[in-house]
Protein backbone atom coordinates (compact mmCIF):
# COMPACT_ATOMS: atom_id res chain seq x y z
CA UNK A 1 0.00 0.00 0.00
CA UNK A 2 1.29 3.46 -0.90
CA UNK A 3 1.92 5.95 1.88
CA UNK A 4 0.67 9.50 1.44
CA UNK A 5 3.62 11.82 0.88
CA UNK A 6 1.87 15.04 1.74
CA UNK A 7 -0.64 16.40 4.20
CA UNK A 8 -3.93 17.97 3.11
CA UNK A 9 -5.89 20.42 5.18
CA UNK A 10 -8.70 18.40 3.64
CA UNK A 11 -9.47 15.81 6.30
CA UNK A 12 -11.22 12.77 4.90
CA UNK A 13 -13.56 11.11 7.36
CA UNK A 14 -15.31 7.80 6.74
CA UNK A 15 -18.94 7.47 7.69
CA UNK A 16 -20.71 4.12 7.68
CA UNK A 17 -23.64 4.45 5.32
CA UNK A 18 -25.99 1.72 4.07
CA UNK A 19 -23.43 -1.03 4.40
CA UNK A 20 -20.58 1.00 2.93
CA UNK A 21 -18.80 4.19 3.80
CA UNK A 22 -19.14 7.77 2.68
CA UNK A 23 -15.91 9.69 2.41
CA UNK A 24 -16.58 13.34 3.02
CA UNK A 25 -14.29 16.33 2.98
CA UNK A 26 -14.18 20.08 3.14
CA UNK A 27 -14.62 21.43 -0.35
CA UNK A 28 -11.44 23.41 -1.03
CA UNK A 29 -8.42 21.15 -0.67
CA UNK A 30 -5.21 22.90 0.34
CA UNK A 31 -2.08 20.77 0.04
CA UNK A 32 0.94 20.89 2.34
CA UNK A 33 4.05 18.82 1.70
CA UNK A 34 6.22 17.15 4.32
CA UNK A 35 9.22 17.50 2.01
CA UNK A 36 9.23 20.61 -0.22
CA UNK A 37 11.74 18.82 -2.44
CA UNK A 38 9.14 16.10 -3.10
CA UNK A 39 5.95 18.09 -3.78
CA UNK A 40 3.48 15.36 -4.63
CA UNK A 41 0.61 13.44 -3.07
CA UNK A 42 0.42 9.79 -4.06
CA UNK A 43 -1.83 7.14 -2.58
CA UNK A 44 -3.97 4.12 -3.35
CA UNK A 45 -7.71 4.34 -2.73
CA UNK A 46 -10.49 1.78 -2.49
CA UNK A 47 -14.09 2.97 -2.69
CA UNK A 48 -16.84 0.49 -1.88
CA UNK A 49 -20.42 0.53 -3.12
CA UNK A 50 -22.57 3.31 -1.57
CA UNK A 51 -19.49 5.42 -0.93
CA UNK A 52 -18.25 8.55 -2.63
CA UNK A 53 -15.48 11.12 -2.53
CA UNK A 54 -17.52 14.29 -2.27
CA UNK A 55 -17.13 17.36 -4.40
CA UNK A 56 -13.97 19.39 -3.87
CA UNK A 57 -11.36 21.29 -5.87
CA UNK A 58 -7.75 22.42 -5.63
CA UNK A 59 -5.24 24.41 -7.63
CA UNK A 60 -2.99 21.46 -8.50
CA UNK A 61 -3.32 18.96 -11.33
CA UNK A 62 -4.52 15.49 -10.29
CA UNK A 63 -4.25 12.24 -12.23
CA UNK A 64 -6.36 9.18 -11.37
CA UNK A 65 -5.23 5.76 -12.59
CA UNK A 66 -7.81 3.01 -12.17
CA UNK A 67 -6.68 -0.55 -11.47
CA UNK A 68 -9.78 -2.55 -10.56
CA UNK A 69 -13.56 -2.31 -10.79
CA UNK A 70 -15.74 0.25 -12.50
CA UNK A 71 -16.33 3.78 -11.31
CA UNK A 72 -17.59 7.19 -12.26
CA UNK A 73 -15.73 10.49 -12.08
CA UNK A 74 -17.72 13.72 -12.17
CA UNK A 75 -15.22 16.30 -13.36
CA UNK A 76 -16.03 19.85 -14.39
CA UNK A 77 -19.72 19.05 -14.77
CA UNK A 78 -19.20 16.01 -17.00
CA UNK A 79 -19.42 12.32 -16.09
CA UNK A 80 -16.68 9.87 -17.09
CA UNK A 81 -17.06 6.12 -16.68
CA UNK A 82 -13.74 4.46 -15.87
CA UNK A 83 -12.46 0.89 -15.64
CA UNK A 84 -9.15 -0.91 -15.22
CA UNK A 85 -6.16 0.95 -16.82
CA UNK A 86 -8.35 4.01 -17.43
CA UNK A 87 -7.01 7.45 -16.57
CA UNK A 88 -8.76 10.70 -15.69
CA UNK A 89 -7.04 14.08 -15.43
CA UNK A 90 -8.48 16.60 -12.98
CA UNK A 91 -7.45 20.02 -14.19
CA UNK A 92 -6.67 22.80 -11.71
CA UNK A 93 -9.72 24.23 -9.90
CA UNK A 94 -12.14 21.73 -11.43
CA UNK A 95 -14.94 20.57 -9.12
CA UNK A 96 -14.76 16.78 -9.00
CA UNK A 97 -16.04 13.66 -7.28
CA UNK A 98 -15.57 9.87 -7.55
CA UNK A 99 -17.94 7.01 -6.88
CA UNK A 100 -17.99 3.25 -7.58
CA UNK A 101 -20.41 1.62 -9.99
CA UNK A 102 -19.67 -1.92 -8.77
CA UNK A 103 -18.94 -3.49 -5.37
CA UNK A 104 -15.74 -1.48 -5.27
CA UNK A 105 -13.41 0.53 -7.44
CA UNK A 106 -9.67 0.87 -6.85
CA UNK A 107 -7.32 3.52 -8.17
CA UNK A 108 -4.10 5.46 -7.64
CA UNK A 109 -4.26 9.19 -7.05
CA UNK A 110 -1.35 11.45 -8.03
CA UNK A 111 -1.48 15.16 -7.25
CA UNK A 112 1.42 17.27 -8.48
CA UNK A 113 2.23 20.68 -7.01
CA UNK A 114 1.38 23.60 -9.26
CA UNK A 115 4.75 25.29 -8.74
CA UNK A 116 6.63 22.13 -9.71
CA UNK A 117 4.63 22.01 -12.94
CA UNK A 118 5.17 25.68 -13.68
CA UNK A 119 8.93 25.37 -13.15
CA UNK A 120 8.83 22.85 -16.00
CA UNK A 121 6.80 25.25 -18.15
CA UNK A 122 3.38 23.64 -17.63
CA UNK A 123 0.97 26.33 -16.40
CA UNK A 124 -1.81 24.18 -14.99
CA UNK A 125 -4.23 27.02 -14.26
CA UNK A 126 -3.96 28.36 -17.81
CA UNK A 127 -3.60 25.24 -19.95
CA UNK A 128 -5.93 22.27 -19.87
CA UNK A 129 -5.59 18.54 -20.47
CA UNK A 130 -8.24 16.27 -22.00
CA UNK A 131 -10.02 14.75 -18.98
CA UNK A 132 -10.29 11.08 -20.00
CA UNK A 133 -7.39 9.26 -21.61
CA UNK A 134 -6.60 5.69 -22.69
CA UNK A 135 -2.93 5.51 -23.62
CA UNK A 136 -0.44 2.71 -22.96
CA UNK A 137 2.48 5.12 -22.83
CA UNK A 138 0.84 7.08 -20.02
CA UNK A 139 0.08 3.83 -18.21
CA UNK A 140 3.76 2.96 -18.52
CA UNK A 141 4.76 6.27 -16.91
CA UNK A 142 2.34 5.62 -14.07
CA UNK A 143 3.50 2.02 -13.62
CA UNK A 144 7.08 3.27 -13.24
CA UNK A 145 5.95 5.74 -10.56
CA UNK A 146 4.08 2.98 -8.70
CA UNK A 147 7.14 0.73 -8.82
CA UNK A 148 9.44 3.43 -7.46
CA UNK A 149 7.01 4.37 -4.67
CA UNK A 150 6.55 0.75 -3.65
CA UNK A 151 10.19 -0.33 -3.74
CA UNK A 152 11.75 2.89 -2.41
CA UNK A 153 15.20 2.11 -3.76
CA UNK A 154 17.97 4.69 -3.43
CA UNK A 155 17.10 8.01 -5.10
CA UNK A 156 13.52 6.88 -5.64
CA UNK A 157 12.16 10.38 -5.07
CA UNK A 158 14.34 11.74 -7.86
CA UNK A 159 13.20 8.87 -10.07
CA UNK A 160 9.52 9.59 -9.31
CA UNK A 161 9.91 13.27 -10.20
CA UNK A 162 11.74 12.28 -13.38
CA UNK A 163 8.84 10.03 -14.44
CA UNK A 164 6.28 12.70 -13.52
CA UNK A 165 8.12 15.26 -15.65
CA UNK A 166 8.07 12.84 -18.57
CA UNK A 167 4.38 12.12 -18.07
CA UNK A 168 3.53 15.84 -17.94
CA UNK A 169 5.48 16.48 -21.13
CA UNK A 170 3.63 13.63 -22.83
CA UNK A 171 0.26 14.86 -21.57
CA UNK A 172 0.74 18.45 -22.69
CA UNK A 173 2.20 17.46 -26.06
CA UNK A 174 -0.51 14.98 -26.94
CA UNK A 175 -3.60 15.82 -24.87
CA UNK A 176 -3.68 19.56 -24.30
CA UNK A 177 -7.21 20.73 -25.02
CA UNK A 178 -7.56 23.33 -27.75
CA UNK A 179 -11.11 24.15 -26.68
CA UNK A 180 -11.11 25.21 -23.02
CA UNK A 181 -14.85 24.60 -22.77
CA UNK A 182 -14.23 20.88 -23.24
CA UNK A 183 -12.71 20.68 -19.78
CA UNK A 184 -13.86 23.72 -17.85
CA UNK A 185 -17.29 25.16 -17.21
CA UNK A 186 -17.55 28.94 -17.50
CA UNK A 187 -15.61 30.48 -14.55
CA UNK A 188 -18.69 32.37 -13.32
CA UNK A 189 -20.66 29.13 -13.03
CA UNK A 190 -17.83 27.35 -11.24
CA UNK A 191 -17.38 30.23 -8.80
CA UNK A 192 -21.10 30.32 -8.06
CA UNK A 193 -21.38 26.58 -7.38
CA UNK A 194 -18.27 26.64 -5.19
CA UNK A 195 -19.90 29.41 -3.14
CA UNK A 196 -23.02 27.24 -2.79
CA UNK A 197 -20.97 24.23 -1.68
CA UNK A 198 -19.17 26.32 0.92
CA UNK A 199 -22.42 27.72 2.27
CA UNK A 200 -23.97 24.25 2.58
CA UNK A 201 -20.87 22.89 4.31
CA UNK A 202 -20.82 25.77 6.80
CA UNK A 203 -24.57 25.88 7.53
CA UNK A 204 -25.99 22.38 6.95
CA UNK A 205 -26.48 21.98 10.73
CA UNK A 206 -28.87 24.95 10.69
CA UNK A 207 -32.46 24.88 9.46
CA UNK A 208 -31.54 26.40 6.08
CA UNK A 209 -33.63 26.30 2.92
CA UNK A 210 -32.83 26.47 -0.77
CA UNK A 211 -33.81 30.14 -0.68
CA UNK A 212 -31.21 30.78 2.05
CA UNK A 213 -28.51 29.16 -0.10
CA UNK A 214 -29.55 31.10 -3.19
CA UNK A 215 -29.60 34.36 -1.24
CA UNK A 216 -26.09 33.74 0.08
CA UNK A 217 -24.76 32.99 -3.39
CA UNK A 218 -26.34 36.08 -4.93
CA UNK A 219 -27.69 34.74 -8.23
CA UNK A 220 -31.20 34.02 -9.45
CA UNK A 221 -32.76 30.87 -8.04
CA UNK A 222 -33.39 29.23 -11.40
CA UNK A 223 -29.88 29.93 -12.69
CA UNK A 224 -28.20 28.65 -9.51
CA UNK A 225 -30.28 25.47 -9.22
CA UNK A 226 -29.79 24.61 -12.89
CA UNK A 227 -26.04 25.26 -12.77
CA UNK A 228 -25.58 23.40 -9.47
CA UNK A 229 -27.10 20.28 -11.00
CA UNK A 230 -25.10 20.77 -14.20
CA UNK A 231 -21.77 20.72 -12.34
CA UNK A 232 -22.50 18.22 -9.54
CA UNK A 233 -25.22 16.04 -11.09
CA UNK A 234 -27.12 16.49 -7.82
CA UNK A 235 -29.99 18.74 -6.83
CA UNK A 236 -29.28 21.17 -4.00
CA UNK A 237 -31.77 19.43 -1.72
CA UNK A 238 -30.28 16.00 -2.39
CA UNK A 239 -26.79 17.30 -1.70
CA UNK A 240 -27.85 19.12 1.48
CA UNK A 241 -29.65 16.02 2.78
CA UNK A 242 -26.66 13.83 1.97
CA UNK A 243 -24.35 16.05 4.01
CA UNK A 244 -26.84 16.05 6.89
CA UNK A 245 -27.28 12.28 6.86
CA UNK A 246 -23.50 11.79 6.79
CA UNK A 247 -23.25 13.88 9.93
CA UNK A 248 -26.14 11.99 11.51
CA UNK A 249 -24.35 8.68 10.85
CA UNK A 250 -21.27 10.04 12.58
CA UNK A 251 -23.27 11.23 15.60
CA UNK A 252 -25.13 7.93 15.88
CA UNK A 253 -21.79 6.12 15.87
CA UNK A 254 -19.96 8.41 18.29
CA UNK A 255 -22.47 10.11 20.59
CA UNK A 256 -24.92 8.65 23.09
CA UNK A 257 -27.60 11.27 22.48
CA UNK A 258 -31.24 11.01 21.47
CA UNK A 259 -32.53 10.79 17.92
CA UNK A 260 -34.32 14.08 18.49
CA UNK A 261 -31.06 15.82 19.47
CA UNK A 262 -29.27 14.39 16.45
CA UNK A 263 -32.09 15.61 14.24
CA UNK A 264 -31.64 19.14 15.56
CA UNK A 265 -27.84 19.04 15.31
CA UNK A 266 -28.13 18.06 11.65
CA UNK A 267 -30.42 20.91 10.67
CA UNK A 268 -33.78 19.13 10.52
CA UNK A 269 -36.79 20.99 11.87
CA UNK A 270 -38.50 17.82 13.15
CA UNK A 271 -37.42 14.37 14.30
CA UNK A 272 -40.12 12.71 12.20
CA UNK A 273 -38.90 14.34 8.99
CA UNK A 274 -35.31 13.46 9.91
CA UNK A 275 -36.31 9.81 10.41
CA UNK A 276 -38.07 9.77 7.04
CA UNK A 277 -35.06 11.23 5.21
CA UNK A 278 -32.60 8.97 7.06
CA UNK A 279 -34.61 5.91 6.04
CA UNK A 280 -34.73 7.06 2.43
CA UNK A 281 -30.96 7.60 2.23
CA UNK A 282 -29.70 4.64 4.26
CA UNK A 283 -32.46 2.04 4.10
CA UNK A 284 -32.66 1.99 7.90
CA UNK A 285 -34.31 3.97 10.68
CA UNK A 286 -31.84 5.88 12.87
CA UNK A 287 -32.55 3.51 15.77
CA UNK A 288 -31.93 0.48 13.53
CA UNK A 289 -28.71 1.99 12.27
CA UNK A 290 -27.43 2.61 15.80
CA UNK A 291 -28.43 -0.93 16.85
CA UNK A 292 -26.54 -2.43 13.89
CA UNK A 293 -23.42 -0.52 14.93
CA UNK A 294 -23.70 -1.79 18.50
CA UNK A 295 -24.03 -5.38 17.26
CA UNK A 296 -20.87 -5.04 15.20
CA UNK A 297 -18.97 -3.80 18.25
CA UNK A 298 -19.98 -6.80 20.36
C-alpha positions as CSV (number, residue, x, y, z in Angstrom):
1,X,0.0,0.0,0.0
2,X,1.3,3.5,-0.9
3,X,1.9,5.9,1.9
4,X,0.7,9.5,1.4
5,X,3.6,11.8,0.9
6,X,1.9,15.0,1.7
7,X,-0.6,16.4,4.2
8,X,-3.9,18.0,3.1
9,X,-5.9,20.4,5.2
10,X,-8.7,18.4,3.6
11,X,-9.5,15.8,6.3
12,X,-11.2,12.8,4.9
13,X,-13.6,11.1,7.4
14,X,-15.3,7.8,6.7
15,X,-18.9,7.5,7.7
16,X,-20.7,4.1,7.7
17,X,-23.6,4.5,5.3
18,X,-26.0,1.7,4.1
19,X,-23.4,-1.0,4.4
20,X,-20.6,1.0,2.9
21,X,-18.8,4.2,3.8
22,X,-19.1,7.8,2.7
23,X,-15.9,9.7,2.4
24,X,-16.6,13.3,3.0
25,X,-14.3,16.3,3.0
26,X,-14.2,20.1,3.1
27,X,-14.6,21.4,-0.4
28,X,-11.4,23.4,-1.0
29,X,-8.4,21.2,-0.7
30,X,-5.2,22.9,0.3
31,X,-2.1,20.8,0.0
32,X,0.9,20.9,2.3
33,X,4.0,18.8,1.7
34,X,6.2,17.2,4.3
35,X,9.2,17.5,2.0
36,X,9.2,20.6,-0.2
37,X,11.7,18.8,-2.4
38,X,9.1,16.1,-3.1
39,X,6.0,18.1,-3.8
40,X,3.5,15.4,-4.6
41,X,0.6,13.4,-3.1
42,X,0.4,9.8,-4.1
43,X,-1.8,7.1,-2.6
44,X,-4.0,4.1,-3.3
45,X,-7.7,4.3,-2.7
46,X,-10.5,1.8,-2.5
47,X,-14.1,3.0,-2.7
48,X,-16.8,0.5,-1.9
49,X,-20.4,0.5,-3.1
50,X,-22.6,3.3,-1.6
51,X,-19.5,5.4,-0.9
52,X,-18.2,8.5,-2.6
53,X,-15.5,11.1,-2.5
54,X,-17.5,14.3,-2.3
55,X,-17.1,17.4,-4.4
56,X,-14.0,19.4,-3.9
57,X,-11.4,21.3,-5.9
58,X,-7.7,22.4,-5.6
59,X,-5.2,24.4,-7.6
60,X,-3.0,21.5,-8.5
61,X,-3.3,19.0,-11.3
62,X,-4.5,15.5,-10.3
63,X,-4.2,12.2,-12.2
64,X,-6.4,9.2,-11.4
65,X,-5.2,5.8,-12.6
66,X,-7.8,3.0,-12.2
67,X,-6.7,-0.5,-11.5
68,X,-9.8,-2.5,-10.6
69,X,-13.6,-2.3,-10.8
70,X,-15.7,0.2,-12.5
71,X,-16.3,3.8,-11.3
72,X,-17.6,7.2,-12.3
73,X,-15.7,10.5,-12.1
74,X,-17.7,13.7,-12.2
75,X,-15.2,16.3,-13.4
76,X,-16.0,19.8,-14.4
77,X,-19.7,19.1,-14.8
78,X,-19.2,16.0,-17.0
79,X,-19.4,12.3,-16.1
80,X,-16.7,9.9,-17.1
81,X,-17.1,6.1,-16.7
82,X,-13.7,4.5,-15.9
83,X,-12.5,0.9,-15.6
84,X,-9.1,-0.9,-15.2
85,X,-6.2,0.9,-16.8
86,X,-8.3,4.0,-17.4
87,X,-7.0,7.4,-16.6
88,X,-8.8,10.7,-15.7
89,X,-7.0,14.1,-15.4
90,X,-8.5,16.6,-13.0
91,X,-7.4,20.0,-14.2
92,X,-6.7,22.8,-11.7
93,X,-9.7,24.2,-9.9
94,X,-12.1,21.7,-11.4
95,X,-14.9,20.6,-9.1
96,X,-14.8,16.8,-9.0
97,X,-16.0,13.7,-7.3
98,X,-15.6,9.9,-7.5
99,X,-17.9,7.0,-6.9
100,X,-18.0,3.3,-7.6
101,X,-20.4,1.6,-10.0
102,X,-19.7,-1.9,-8.8
103,X,-18.9,-3.5,-5.4
104,X,-15.7,-1.5,-5.3
105,X,-13.4,0.5,-7.4
106,X,-9.7,0.9,-6.9
107,X,-7.3,3.5,-8.2
108,X,-4.1,5.5,-7.6
109,X,-4.3,9.2,-7.1
110,X,-1.4,11.4,-8.0
111,X,-1.5,15.2,-7.2
112,X,1.4,17.3,-8.5
113,X,2.2,20.7,-7.0
114,X,1.4,23.6,-9.3
115,X,4.8,25.3,-8.7
116,X,6.6,22.1,-9.7
117,X,4.6,22.0,-12.9
118,X,5.2,25.7,-13.7
119,X,8.9,25.4,-13.1
120,X,8.8,22.9,-16.0
121,X,6.8,25.3,-18.2
122,X,3.4,23.6,-17.6
123,X,1.0,26.3,-16.4
124,X,-1.8,24.2,-15.0
125,X,-4.2,27.0,-14.3
126,X,-4.0,28.4,-17.8
127,X,-3.6,25.2,-20.0
128,X,-5.9,22.3,-19.9
129,X,-5.6,18.5,-20.5
130,X,-8.2,16.3,-22.0
131,X,-10.0,14.8,-19.0
132,X,-10.3,11.1,-20.0
133,X,-7.4,9.3,-21.6
134,X,-6.6,5.7,-22.7
135,X,-2.9,5.5,-23.6
136,X,-0.4,2.7,-23.0
137,X,2.5,5.1,-22.8
138,X,0.8,7.1,-20.0
139,X,0.1,3.8,-18.2
140,X,3.8,3.0,-18.5
141,X,4.8,6.3,-16.9
142,X,2.3,5.6,-14.1
143,X,3.5,2.0,-13.6
144,X,7.1,3.3,-13.2
145,X,5.9,5.7,-10.6
146,X,4.1,3.0,-8.7
147,X,7.1,0.7,-8.8
148,X,9.4,3.4,-7.5
149,X,7.0,4.4,-4.7
150,X,6.6,0.7,-3.7
151,X,10.2,-0.3,-3.7
152,X,11.7,2.9,-2.4
153,X,15.2,2.1,-3.8
154,X,18.0,4.7,-3.4
155,X,17.1,8.0,-5.1
156,X,13.5,6.9,-5.6
157,X,12.2,10.4,-5.1
158,X,14.3,11.7,-7.9
159,X,13.2,8.9,-10.1
160,X,9.5,9.6,-9.3
161,X,9.9,13.3,-10.2
162,X,11.7,12.3,-13.4
163,X,8.8,10.0,-14.4
164,X,6.3,12.7,-13.5
165,X,8.1,15.3,-15.6
166,X,8.1,12.8,-18.6
167,X,4.4,12.1,-18.1
168,X,3.5,15.8,-17.9
169,X,5.5,16.5,-21.1
170,X,3.6,13.6,-22.8
171,X,0.3,14.9,-21.6
172,X,0.7,18.5,-22.7
173,X,2.2,17.5,-26.1
174,X,-0.5,15.0,-26.9
175,X,-3.6,15.8,-24.9
176,X,-3.7,19.6,-24.3
177,X,-7.2,20.7,-25.0
178,X,-7.6,23.3,-27.8
179,X,-11.1,24.1,-26.7
180,X,-11.1,25.2,-23.0
181,X,-14.8,24.6,-22.8
182,X,-14.2,20.9,-23.2
183,X,-12.7,20.7,-19.8
184,X,-13.9,23.7,-17.9
185,X,-17.3,25.2,-17.2
186,X,-17.6,28.9,-17.5
187,X,-15.6,30.5,-14.5
188,X,-18.7,32.4,-13.3
189,X,-20.7,29.1,-13.0
190,X,-17.8,27.4,-11.2
191,X,-17.4,30.2,-8.8
192,X,-21.1,30.3,-8.1
193,X,-21.4,26.6,-7.4
194,X,-18.3,26.6,-5.2
195,X,-19.9,29.4,-3.1
196,X,-23.0,27.2,-2.8
197,X,-21.0,24.2,-1.7
198,X,-19.2,26.3,0.9
199,X,-22.4,27.7,2.3
200,X,-24.0,24.2,2.6
201,X,-20.9,22.9,4.3
202,X,-20.8,25.8,6.8
203,X,-24.6,25.9,7.5
204,X,-26.0,22.4,7.0
205,X,-26.5,22.0,10.7
206,X,-28.9,25.0,10.7
207,X,-32.5,24.9,9.5
208,X,-31.5,26.4,6.1
209,X,-33.6,26.3,2.9
210,X,-32.8,26.5,-0.8
211,X,-33.8,30.1,-0.7
212,X,-31.2,30.8,2.0
213,X,-28.5,29.2,-0.1
214,X,-29.5,31.1,-3.2
215,X,-29.6,34.4,-1.2
216,X,-26.1,33.7,0.1
217,X,-24.8,33.0,-3.4
218,X,-26.3,36.1,-4.9
219,X,-27.7,34.7,-8.2
220,X,-31.2,34.0,-9.4
221,X,-32.8,30.9,-8.0
222,X,-33.4,29.2,-11.4
223,X,-29.9,29.9,-12.7
224,X,-28.2,28.7,-9.5
225,X,-30.3,25.5,-9.2
226,X,-29.8,24.6,-12.9
227,X,-26.0,25.3,-12.8
228,X,-25.6,23.4,-9.5
229,X,-27.1,20.3,-11.0
230,X,-25.1,20.8,-14.2
231,X,-21.8,20.7,-12.3
232,X,-22.5,18.2,-9.5
233,X,-25.2,16.0,-11.1
234,X,-27.1,16.5,-7.8
235,X,-30.0,18.7,-6.8
236,X,-29.3,21.2,-4.0
237,X,-31.8,19.4,-1.7
238,X,-30.3,16.0,-2.4
239,X,-26.8,17.3,-1.7
240,X,-27.8,19.1,1.5
241,X,-29.6,16.0,2.8
242,X,-26.7,13.8,2.0
243,X,-24.4,16.0,4.0
244,X,-26.8,16.1,6.9
245,X,-27.3,12.3,6.9
246,X,-23.5,11.8,6.8
247,X,-23.3,13.9,9.9
248,X,-26.1,12.0,11.5
249,X,-24.4,8.7,10.8
250,X,-21.3,10.0,12.6
251,X,-23.3,11.2,15.6
252,X,-25.1,7.9,15.9
253,X,-21.8,6.1,15.9
254,X,-20.0,8.4,18.3
255,X,-22.5,10.1,20.6
256,X,-24.9,8.7,23.1
257,X,-27.6,11.3,22.5
258,X,-31.2,11.0,21.5
259,X,-32.5,10.8,17.9
260,X,-34.3,14.1,18.5
261,X,-31.1,15.8,19.5
262,X,-29.3,14.4,16.4
263,X,-32.1,15.6,14.2
264,X,-31.6,19.1,15.6
265,X,-27.8,19.0,15.3
266,X,-28.1,18.1,11.7
267,X,-30.4,20.9,10.7
268,X,-33.8,19.1,10.5
269,X,-36.8,21.0,11.9
270,X,-38.5,17.8,13.1
271,X,-37.4,14.4,14.3
272,X,-40.1,12.7,12.2
273,X,-38.9,14.3,9.0
274,X,-35.3,13.5,9.9
275,X,-36.3,9.8,10.4
276,X,-38.1,9.8,7.0
277,X,-35.1,11.2,5.2
278,X,-32.6,9.0,7.1
279,X,-34.6,5.9,6.0
280,X,-34.7,7.1,2.4
281,X,-31.0,7.6,2.2
282,X,-29.7,4.6,4.3
283,X,-32.5,2.0,4.1
284,X,-32.7,2.0,7.9
285,X,-34.3,4.0,10.7
286,X,-31.8,5.9,12.9
287,X,-32.6,3.5,15.8
288,X,-31.9,0.5,13.5
289,X,-28.7,2.0,12.3
290,X,-27.4,2.6,15.8
291,X,-28.4,-0.9,16.8
292,X,-26.5,-2.4,13.9
293,X,-23.4,-0.5,14.9
294,X,-23.7,-1.8,18.5
295,X,-24.0,-5.4,17.3
296,X,-20.9,-5.0,15.2
297,X,-19.0,-3.8,18.2
298,X,-20.0,-6.8,20.4
